[in-house]
Amino acid sequence: MSQSYNRGLIEDFSRWREFQAGMWAWIFHKFTGWVLIGYLFTHIAVLSTAIPAANGATMMFQGSETDVFTGTIVSLEGLLLVRILEVGLLAVAVFHMLNGTRLLLVDLGVGLEAQDKSFYASLILTGAITVASVPTFIAGAF
Amino acid sequence: MAERYSSFNSGGRMWLIQRVTAAFLLVVLAFHFFLLHFVHHADEVTLAASSARMEQLSYYSLMVLFLVTATFHGVNGVYNALVNQGLTGTKRTVVKWSLVAASVVLLFQGIRTANAWAGGFPLL
């Protein structure tokens, strides 16, 4: 006799205490994905200042006239908050890439039995790459 | 009634494209981060340097393809996440076409920006 088992809605986040590694990987992948697509829209909006800049639009920046693209990017990069957010973006992107690699491999039949270990490895590697990148991302902000 | 027989249903095809774009994005996103944060630093960005890169057809093509694949991968991911959360019926249709419209705007604006850097489509 087959038995039915009501597992409940796995997308019910109120059950987070019951989640195991695979579920956390799924949640983090969704969260980092939302951040990245949100950032893509913001990124293109900021980079669009190249359109008026290419047509000669300028702004005053640090006492001299600069094209609006260069002035916008360099003044944003001068803010410590932006540098910190960039480190966060790197962490989000690195996790999404490492966990995405893990998902591609599992889809190809590689490493399914070690999927929890590969999730933990993704987390540790993300932390290591992010910490190692902090000096590069913060350089010149002070 | 005839039924549709295929190795891929429409959901399966989108699933496959999501994986193919993922594999491409893994390489190009790593390259993008490395080039624009580690080789060149973000606070050293200038219109002239960005234009010099974009005037090369190979770089321009790679960046436009990067934009197209990232837009598809991101928007398709958002759509699937919402469907996974139980989005159905009219709401699902509205969300789907809103995401398609947002993608078109993003691609249009991204390519306009690339062309502004490159001074038009770089033939050489």
Interface residues (C-beta under 8 A of the other chain):
Chain A: L9 E11 K30 G33 W34 L36 I37 L40 F41 I44 A45 L47 S48 A50 I51 A53 A54 N55 D67 F69 T70 I73 V74 E77 G78 E86 L90 A93 M97 G100 T101 L103 L104 D107 S133 T136 F137 A139 G140 A141
Chain B: R19 A22 A23 L25 L26 L29 A30 F33 H37 F38 H41 A42 D43 V45 T46 L47 S50 S51 L67 A70 T71 G74 V75 G77 V78 A81 N84 Q85 G86 A102 L106 Q109 G110 R112 T113 A116 W117 G119
